[in-house]
Amino acid sequence: MRKLLCMSAVFLASFQPSLAEDIKATVLKHLGTSRDFTLKVAEAMPADSYTFKLTPPQMSFAEQMVHLSQGFVYITSPFTGSKPNPPKPASMNKTDVIVFIKASYEQLMNEVSKLTPEQIAKSYHSEEGDLTGTGLLLLVMDHTTHHRACAEMYLRAKGITPPEYEF
């Protein structure tokens, strides 16, 4: 029985690299969709409403979109072990925020495309606790979805119908 368990473990471990590659490919596909949808949400808000807040303590629409994009650096920094130092947009106006979103997604997708199966399977310590590489990638998606949904509520408060959801 012990020999059978050991053989099963070796057999299953042999699939780990291909599973990690499948996870990476799936995440990259969804990051592309997420980027496109996030940009549609950012484009839907008029430039003169980028400073709009639902309530005074909340982030403005522009701040939501920038925070969403800066989150990529914070969440993925455990992969490199570097201290997060997210870039900032040139300004908080619509044009600069959209340029920033595009650049942030491009950088994230470039970094994710270079992850190895070992990095994806490894455990990391993050601000959210101990997570595997897969967990960090899922956190990127979840964080993005959360803040994009917040931004959609800002659109609705302005009487703007958000773009149709994409997955």
C-alpha positions in Angstrom: 0.0 0.0 0.0 2.8 2.4 0.9 4.5 1.7 -2.4 1.2 2.4 -4.3 0.8 5.7 -2.5 4.4 6.7 -3.3 3.9 5.8 -6.9 0.6 7.8 -7.0 2.3 10.8 -5.5 5.1 10.7 -8.1 2.6 10.2 -10.9 0.5 13.2 -9.7 3.6 15.4 -9.2 4.5 14.8 -12.8 1.4 16.7 -13.8 2.2 19.8 -11.7 4.2 21.7 -14.4 1.5 21.3 -17.0 -1.2 22.3 -14.4 0.8 25.4 -13.6 1.1 26.2 -17.3 -2.7 25.7 -17.7 -3.3 28.1 -14.7 -0.9 30.7 -16.2 -2.6 30.5 -19.6 -6.0 30.8 -18.1 -5.0 33.7 -15.9 -3.4 35.5 -18.9 -6.6 35.0 -21.0 -8.7 36.4 -18.2 -6.3 39.3 -17.5 -6.8 40.3 -21.2 -10.6 40.3 -20.8 -10.2 42.1 -17.4 -8.0 44.8 -19.0 -10.5 45.3 -21.9 -13.5 45.5 -19.6 -11.7 47.8 -17.1 -10.8 50.2 -19.9 -14.4 50.2 -21.0 -15.5 51.2 -17.5 -12.8 53.9 -17.3 -13.8 55.2 -20.7 -17.5 55.4 -19.7 -17.0 58.0 -17.0 -16.8 61.6 -18.4 -13.5 63.3 -17.9 -15.1 66.0 -15.7 -16.4 63.3 -13.3 -13.1 61.6 -12.6 -13.0 63.4 -9.2 -16.5 62.1 -8.3 -17.0 60.3 -5.0 -20.1 58.5 -3.8 -19.4 59.7 -0.2 -16.6 62.0 1.1 -14.5 59.2 2.8 -14.5 57.1 -0.4 -11.9 57.2 -3.2 -12.8 59.2 -6.2 -13.5 57.4 -9.5 -10.0 58.1 -10.6 -8.6 56.9 -7.3 -10.5 53.6 -7.6 -9.1 53.0 -11.1 -5.5 53.8 -10.0 -5.8 51.7 -6.9 -7.1 48.8 -8.9 -4.0 49.1 -11.2 -1.5 49.7 -8.4 -2.8 46.6 -6.6 -1.0 44.5 -9.3 2.4 45.5 -7.9 1.4 45.0 -4.3 -0.2 41.6 -4.9 2.5 40.1 -7.2 5.6 41.5 -5.3 6.0 38.2 -3.4 6.9 36.5 -6.7 10.1 38.6 -6.8 10.6 39.2 -3.1 10.8 42.9 -3.8 9.3 45.6 -1.7 6.2 47.0 -3.6 6.8 50.3 -5.2 3.9 51.0 -7.5 4.1 53.6 -10.2 1.7 56.5 -10.3 -0.2 58.1 -13.2 1.1 61.4 -14.6 -2.1 62.9 -13.2 -5.6 61.9 -12.0 -7.2 63.1 -15.2 -9.0 60.7 -17.5 -6.4 60.5 -20.2 -3.5 59.9 -17.8 -5.5 57.3 -15.7 -6.4 55.3 -18.8 -2.7 55.4 -20.0 -1.8 54.2 -16.5 -4.3 51.3 -16.5 -3.1 50.1 -19.9 0.6 50.2 -18.8 -0.2 48.5 -15.5 -2.0 45.6 -17.2 0.8 45.3 -19.8 3.4 45.1 -17.0 1.3 42.6 -15.0 0.7 40.4 -18.0 4.3 40.5 -19.0 5.3 39.4 -15.4 2.7 36.6 -15.3 3.8 35.3 -18.7 7.3 34.7 -17.2 6.2 32.8 -14.1 7.6 29.3 -13.8 5.5 26.3 -12.7 7.7 26.3 -9.5 6.8 30.0 -8.8 3.1 29.3 -9.3 3.1 26.2 -7.0 5.3 27.8 -4.3 3.9 29.4 -1.1 4.5 33.0 -0.3 4.0 35.4 2.6 1.9 38.3 1.5 -0.1 41.1 3.2 -3.1 38.8 2.9 -1.4 35.9 4.6 0.3 32.9 3.2 -0.7 32.1 -0.3 0.5 29.9 -3.2 1.4 31.6 -6.5 -2.0 30.4 -7.7 -3.6 32.1 -4.7 -1.7 35.4 -5.5 -3.0 35.2 -9.1 -6.5 34.7 -7.9 -6.2 37.6 -5.5 -5.2 39.8 -8.4 -8.3 38.9 -10.2 -10.5 39.3 -7.1 -9.1 42.7 -6.2 -9.5 43.9 -9.7 -13.1 42.7 -9.8 -13.9 44.4 -6.5 -12.6 47.8 -7.4 -14.0 47.7 -11.0 -17.4 46.9 -9.5 -17.0 49.9 -7.2 -16.3 52.1 -10.2 -19.4 50.7 -11.9 -21.5 52.0 -9.0 -20.0 55.4 -9.5 -21.1 55.3 -13.1 -24.7 54.3 -12.0 -24.8 57.1 -9.5 -24.0 59.5 -12.4 -26.9 57.9 -14.4 -24.5 56.1 -16.7 -25.2 52.4 -17.6 -21.9 50.5 -17.2 -20.5 48.5 -20.1 -21.9 45.0 -20.4 -20.1 42.5 -18.2 -17.4 40.4 -19.9 -15.8 37.1 -18.7 
